[in-house]
Amino acid sequence: MRRQWLCRIVPTRPGMVTAPTADEEALVGAHLRYLTELRDRGVLILAGRTQDDNPFGIVIFESDEERDARQIVAGDPAVAAGVFAMTLHPYAVAVAREPLTPPS
């Protein structure tokens, strides 16, 4: 049975969002490509980040087992490299609107 999971993502280095190194920028790009791949495979429900002075992101996705969900998190290049830390939580979307409109 498909379950939903929420990951809370935080940068591991203060200031990374406003002044990333070249390596961090590359890993964030790889992170976004990974999320896009998950979306294209029908795994990702949504992903985004806050736009204030206390940045964090969320990723909501589906997986059959917690073990598989942990593998999805561990497979994120920015998490694997230590640029982001993620915490995994069981989750259930209660209400959503279709289609979601990305910010411009």
HUMOWO-V592086 format. One record per backbone hydrogen bond with DSSP energy under -0.5 kcal/mol. NH is the residue of the N-H (numbers start at 1). CO is the residue of the C=O. E is the energy in kcal/mol with one decimal. If there is no record, write none. Layout:
NH,CO,E  NH,CO,E
This chain:
3,63,-2.5  4,91,-0.7  5,61,-2.8  6,89,-3.0  7,59,-2.8  8,87,-2.1  9,7,-0.6  9,57,-3.0  10,85,-2.4  12,83,-2.5  14,12,-0.5  16,13,-2.1  19,15,-2.7  25,21,-2.6  26,22,-2.1  27,23,-2.3  28,24,-2.6  29,25,-2.1  30,26,-2.1  31,27,-2.3  32,28,-2.4  33,29,-2.1  34,30,-2.3  35,31,-2.4  36,32,-2.2  37,33,-2.3  38,34,-2.3  39,35,-2.3  40,36,-2.7  41,37,-1.6  42,39,-1.7  43,38,-2.7  44,38,-1.0  45,60,-3.2  46,60,-1.7  48,58,-2.0  50,56,-2.9  57,9,-2.5  58,48,-2.7  59,7,-1.8  60,46,-3.0  61,5,-2.2  62,43,-2.2  63,3,-2.4  69,65,-2.1  70,66,-2.7  71,67,-1.7  72,68,-2.1  73,69,-2.2  74,70,-2.6  75,71,-1.7  76,73,-1.5  80,76,-2.9  81,77,-1.8  82,79,-1.2  83,78,-2.0  84,78,-1.7  85,10,-2.7  87,8,-1.9  89,6,-2.3  91,4,-2.3  102,100,-0.6
